[in-house]
């Protein structure tokens, strides 16, 4: 019997090749979107879950108040982790602290390369279960010792048996390898970490920082066995740090590892989601598109089944019972869904390399996992049954005599159900159009945000050394004389990367003992010219003024924070030194473009300067220029691995996630519109065919082609309009909530809805018009011949 059902099903699918192709292709596209989206969503939920302590590791974060706005940051001071280690042993048995991950030059013999790593103290390696390959992979504590990743050991020595080997860091510091650990997997917070250095070496280079509560430069982690302790621990830690940093009213937040990747966004001291918003966005988009494709499939299957009345009548006449008819319809429907799913797997496999490039991740169809086949079977079977159930029950219930006469009538209720399904299709497509338009608009709005400097032809030299820093003035003159650059500057930070904030700042009206936290840059006299700052008040640092050694330039956010109205109104002081404010610059975007600007102060002498920024000569070829500059750098330091980054490209990287969201939503929306158009085209073709005699009679009675075209199109334009009225308010409410999480955001204009509404009506009109015009131009003699 099953064999007979399969043969019959294949025969019926072949009978209407265009209809079958449209039906299966629409469903296949829906399956493709759902499959790719599901793979990406599952990847996001897999982050850090391989840790045995996944449910017990927390990051210690701090919320401070700046300009009456709460800002939450991952940076904490060293004394805080020391307090946790000494006073919270029972509730927080393990703790660790690390510096920012930075790339450094590493050399072994004649082999040299750049690799990222950081300094760590406490039980970092133990807390994050670094798996040992060779030697002792616990957190290094002795001076000049290091643990390295398996891949770094192979790159440097072509093997992992490297315990006791020596490597040189930045050309001057020698480290002995005490252990090799397994590479950290991609779906991990510390992915890419190639080495860990002992914190004692960091302290030796930064005297006095160990006891400074205001030096919030570090990331702190702790293990908490009982989650019920978390609120009380937050309160106790807040009380401790409040006594040390009173001005910013700090609050401690213990952020669980389970939320690091997906819940990484904070606003006014509260977690407002983060990546999880995009995860749910794509989950719902895939559900909507799969629903749209399924509705499309069911609608067309139901409509086409009405032409099979005589077939059903004959089958019933020769003794086929109702149960067998229902089974045949269900087999046919499920077979079509199977074909659609197989096409979807093929499309997904072909598209995944491209999708991986867009999402900057590695997604693969899990052919080796039994769960994949189980869920696939359940999905195909469910949709197949749902798609075939209604026509099976409906057609199998007809009297064979009526069916053989071809007088089957589905009635108004059936047509109303089909109209309702078309409205849902339009609503989903229009909803996706509105949301995609607003995502793209927000992206461009943030990209166009003023950054306070000119980023084109600006280069950050990410690899430097003491030799380069010592000979910087000579090197700069040489580069300018060769017309390779226009300006160069030696600073503590790159213009687009505020990596340090510090406390202890006071001014008139802010006389607290501990002072306030601000962003800190140390720059030279050429920095303003190099990055082309915009001064709102005052001037740049100058070698002509000896007093500029105690001068400071602040940004607009700092001026507002301090209440500075003019350059003579206040001084900035720290550690007993008074700094005269000589200039106020336009806010420079040195952090995420999605965040508020941090109040920042720029000094001549404050922090060590080892970052070089170059402004290239616009008249020269960039590739040749960079080669020539590299030669000059290596002339001063032969061991240096010359590494650089263009500032504008570095800035663009901060939009990678938004670009990914834009690309995927655009693709998915395009597919949703295509699925809707395919379904609408096939449905209109069928219904127009059903009304061909009515159209023929109307033509005989004098109806014009234009009148008939309007008659056939108007109904679908009304359905589109109803779909728009359903989708528009839902899209507005969702996007208004989504945009609330952005500090720098667009406002939703009514023009968005006018544009998308007209676009949807236009797409419907184009899709329907072909069949409408074809029907209106048909010869009524041919259509009425059978009458």
Beta strands, then each sheet from edge to edge (+ up, - down):
strand 1: 57-66
strand 2: 69-73
strand 3: 95-98
strand 4: 102-108
strand 5: 111-122
strand 6: 132-135
strand 7: 145-149
strand 8: 166-169
strand 9: 173-181
strand 10: 195-198
strand 11: 219-223
strand 12: 251-256
strand 13: 266-267
strand 14: 270-271
strand 15: 458-461
strand 16: 485-491
strand 17: 501-507
strand 18: 516-522
strand 19: 535-538
strand 20: 551-555
strand 21: 571-574
strand 22: 577-585
strand 23: 600-603
strand 24: 611-616
strand 25: 644-646
sheet 1: 2+ 1- 11+ 3- 5+ 4- 8+ 9- 6+
sheet 2: 2+ 1- 12+
sheet 3: 2+ 1- 11+ 3- 5+ 10+ 7-
sheet 4: 13+ 14-
sheet 5: 16+ 24- 15+ 25-
sheet 6: 19+ 22- 20- 23+ 18+ 17- 21+
end
